[in-house]
């Protein structure tokens, strides 16, 4: 995500190209992983994780397109605010999914009668 904000806000095409490259990479990853895991009729934790990160990348693309419309001073401040906000959201997404995966693993172990430390 930092690579996206490394480009100047006044260079929206460079930022958009990074965001769209990340979106395409995510789509390719999803297609590749889909062939490697069992097919189920419900949305998996991985599906939810990719969807959340997809929306975050879309938000980055929208910010890249809208930010140049602001004046130079407002553009710099808005860029810093967006970096902090989207970075915080990214960290929360990662922490939430780690906690959810850990919780599921723990409950499965308890359900099998395994030892949980």
N, C-alpha and C positions, 0 to 999 in steps of 0.2 A: 504494500500500500504506500510506503514511503516513496517509492520510485515515481508514483503518480504526482505527488506533491513536490518532488524535486524540480519539476519543470515550473517555470514562471507562470503565474496566473494569466499573464498577457499572451501566453502561447497556448491557446485552447486546443489547437489541432494536435499538438504534441501530447497534451494531457489526455485528450479523447482517444488518441491512438493507443496509449498505454491502457486505458480503461477497456477499450474494445478488445485489445489483445488478451487481457486478463479474462474477459468474458468468454472469448473463444477457447482459451486454454481450459477454463472451467467446464465448458460444454464438452470438449474433447475428453477431459478426465471423466466426466459423468458417463459418456458413451463407453469408454474403455472399461471402467469399473463395473458397469451394468452387466457386461458379458462375463465378469469374473465371480459375481456373487449370485446366490440363488434368487430366483424370481419369486416375489411375494405380492400379494394383492393390496398390501397396505404401504403407507409411506414409512420408510426406514429412518433411523437417526441420521444416516449419511445423506439421505434425500433432504431432510430438514436442514442439515448443516449447509449443504450446497445451496439450497434455496435462500437461506438467510444471507449467505455471503454473496449470492447473485444480486439480491436487492441492495446490499451495501455497495457493490460495484456500480450498479445502476445509479445510485445516489451520487457516487463519485463522478460519473459521467454527466449527470445533470448539473452538479456544481461546476464542472469544467465548462459547460456550455453557458451557464448563467453568469458566472463570476466576471467575465470580461465586460459585462454590461455596466458594472459599477465603476465609479471613478477610481483613479490610481490609489488614493489613500484608503478608500473604503475597500478596494480590491485586496490590498495587503492584509488589512485587519480581517476581512471575511475569509481570506485564505487560511490564516492562522487559526481562526475559530473553527472552520470546517475541518482542518487537519486534526485539531484537538478533539472535536466532537466525533468525527468518523473513526479516529483512532481509539477513542474510549468505547464507542459502540463495538468496534472490532474486538477489543479486549473482552468486553462483556459477553459477546457471542462465543468466543473461545472458552471462557471460563464456564459459561452456562452448559455448553456441550460436554466439556470434560466432566463437570459435576453430574450431568445426566447419565453419561456413559458409565461413570464410576458407580452411581446409584443403581443402575440396571445390573451391572456386573455383580454388585454386592447382593442385591435381592435374588439374583439367579443362584448364587452360591448358597445363600440361606435356604432357598427353596430345595436345593439338592442335598441339604444337610451338611454342607461343607463348612470348614473352619473359616471364619472371617476374622481378620486381625484389624 
